[in-house]
């Protein structure tokens, strides 16, 4: 990354401007470090078709964390589910978990995070697991390993 600093004696507080051809993980990290907070969006690559294959014609859309229902791993790739479809993310699940914990995302299995603000109902009747019904009518399941953590988050 190229860095340039200009000294302006009349300037009251520092200002950072990032020039980039696209939003990358490096740009997101720079924004996070400079602002002292997580980036307000995630770059997601539109998933076209059921195969979820890599494409040379990628469409990148900025996703607001509050609009994401859940994030899951499949075929060594990470996907975010929104009302507008599925998007492939270029971050690792543990990085997303750390970045999105402020936005009420919690891990429910080794391969999935769920946005608690998009959860509608928790069904505890299953033996040993919890079924989470999301606002988009999808159902995701908390693995037994994470049940205690979810109950603690929910104050149960």
N, C-alpha and C positions, 0 to 999 in steps of 0.2 A: 504494500500500500504506500503510495506517495503521500508525504506529509509536507505541508507548507505553513509557516507561521509568519504573520505580518503584524508588526508593532504599530499601534495607533494610539498615541498619547491621549487623544480626545475620547476614546472609547471607555464607557463606564464599566461594562462587564464583558467577558469573553463571548465570542460567537463562533460556532463551528459550522462549516458548510461542507457537505460531502457531495462530490461529483462522481457518478458511477453510471455505467451503461445499463445496469440492471440491479435489482435488489438481491444481494447474495447473503450468505451466512456471515461473511466478513463485514458487510455493511451493517447488518443487524447487530453484530457484536460491537461495532464502533458506536452505533447509536446508543446501545445499552450502556456502554462504558462512559460515554460523554454525558449522557443525560442522568446517569445514576439510577436508571430504572429500566424495566423491560421495554422493548420496542412495542408500540401500540398495535402492531399487526404482524402477521406471519405471511411470507410469500408462499403461495400454494400453486402447484402446477396442475391445471385442469386435467382430470382423468377422462379421456374420451373413449367410450366403449367398455364392454365388460372385461376385456383382457387385461386392462391396466398395464399395458406395455409402454416402454419408453418410446417417445416420438421425437422426430426431429423438429416438428412444428409445435413447440410447447407454448401454451398460453399461461402466463403467470398472473394470478389474481391475488390482491392483498386481502387477507382474511382477518377479520376482527375476532379476537379470542371469544368474545361474548356470543358470537354467532355460530361457534363450533359446538356440535352436540357431543362428539367423542372423537378420539384419536386412537388409531390402532396400527399394529404392525402385521404385515402379511407379505410373504415372499421376499423377506429382507428389505422391505420398503415401508415407509410410514405414510399413513393416509389420515386426512381430517375429513369428517363428515359434517356438512352444513346443509341448510335448506336449499342451497343452490347446486348441490352435488358433492362429489368426492374430489379431493385435491391431494396430490402427493406433496409431502413436505421433505425438505432436504436436511432436516435436523434429526438427531437421534432421540429416541423416546425419553431417555433420562435427562437430556438437555431440555426437552419440551416440558417435562415434569417440573424441573427446577424453574424455568422461565414462567410457567403458567400457574404456579401454586398460588400466586397473589390473585389470580382470576378464578379461584375456586375449582381448579382442576385437581383431581385426585386419581391415583393409580388404583385400578380395580383388579388387575392381573399383570402378569409379566409382560403382556403384549398390548395393554390398553389403558388409556386415561379417559375419564369421563368428566364433563363439565357439570358440576352439581347445580348450577343455575339453570341448566337445561333438563334436569331430572324432574319428573312429574310424580313418580311413585316408587317406593321401595317395597318389594314383596319378600318378607322374611319367612314365608311358609315353606320354602324349599329346605330340605334338610342339609344344613351345613353351608349353604350359599345364599346370596341375595340376588334377586332379579330386579334390575333397575329399568323402569319404563321411562323413556325419554319423551320430550315434547313432540318429537317427530314420529312417535308411535313405535320406534324401534325398542327392542329389549336387549339389554346387555347384562352379563352375569358377573358378579363379583366372585373371584376364586376364593376358596376356603382360606388360603394364606392371607388374604387382605380383608376378610370379614371383620376381624377385631378392629382394624384401623378405620374402616368405614363407619362402624358403630361409634367409635370414639369421635370421629369428625361430626357425626350427626347428633352426638350427645346422648347416646343410648347405652 
